[in-house]
Amino acid sequence: MAVKLVSIISPCFNSTEYLHKLLNSILQQDYPNIEVILVDDGSKDNLKDYLIDHAYFIKFEEKGFRLQYFYQENNGQASAINLGLKHYKGDYLTWPDSDDYYNTESAISTFVTEIERGDYDMVRCFPNHVDDKGAILEFIIPTYSDKEILNDCLLENNFWFSPICYFFKSNVIVEVLDNKILPSKVGQNFQFYIPLFYSGKMKTIEIPLVNYLVRANSHSHAKKSLIDAVKRLSDIYLLKLQIISHYKLNVNSKVLYTLKRKMELSKLRLYMEHNELFKGVKIILSRLTLSAAAYRIFLSGIIKQMKTTQQGDHI
């Protein structure tokens, strides 16, 4: 019997500084049938030349794997993933970020074994959080429930996002997503997770098979202006609603209420952190967030602002 193919799609943007860790970790896998699809999202660091100069096409061929490279003008990760989804052939699919990597040679084979053992549609593992030098950072796995994974993802509670942790049977990608995700500049992981978690059966592998790189200058960790941060909150909230509507997901009304309330509370927290008192007052007076949590955030911000003012007066 032929060994089933695993497809790994990774969108890349100016990634030559760290992509080698992902590629080398794939080359070390003991699973025998892997294809890698790199989608260059308009990089300026000559990714294709880098792959040729470092003999990665040859190394993958010698291993019995396949490495493919595609280029598109810069259009964001969702667009890059969609390009990869047009070309993959695997029975299984995962889409790691280009700066994350597998930390054991049996990672892929463990995913495959577990997903088949219980007839699951998808599996996930624990991540190690690491710095640029590979040192493991403190990360506490939250209390979680595989049965509650959809709500945990929607509400961003007890949930870890790094896509290298998640591994899917491709038939569910075809059946649910029709091999494409919705075009968006934010939240490409939500576009996979929400409809697939709604439709499929999940199993968590309770060991860290992957390393998730925490970079201070990465897109997700870079410090944003208040305007950008508030806009991102709103954009992700609207994307979640769009996904729910597009795939006709029957999400509990209490969850939808909590989703909106959490978004408004997050906005309130940002405004108070940036001493935007008037904007904070507007939110605290809205019916949606008239709650103990909102008042705690508001009063904490006021107290912090008063202490800062007092310290300034003593200088």
Beta strands, then each sheet from edge to edge (+ up, - down):
strand 1: 6-12
strand 2: 34-41
strand 3: 66-72
strand 4: 92-94
strand 5: 101-102
strand 6: 122-130
strand 7: 136-137
strand 8: 166-169
strand 9: 202-213
sheet 1: 3+ 2+ 1+ 4+ 8- 6+ 7-
sheet 2: 3+ 2+ 1+ 4+ 8- 6+ 9+ 5-
end
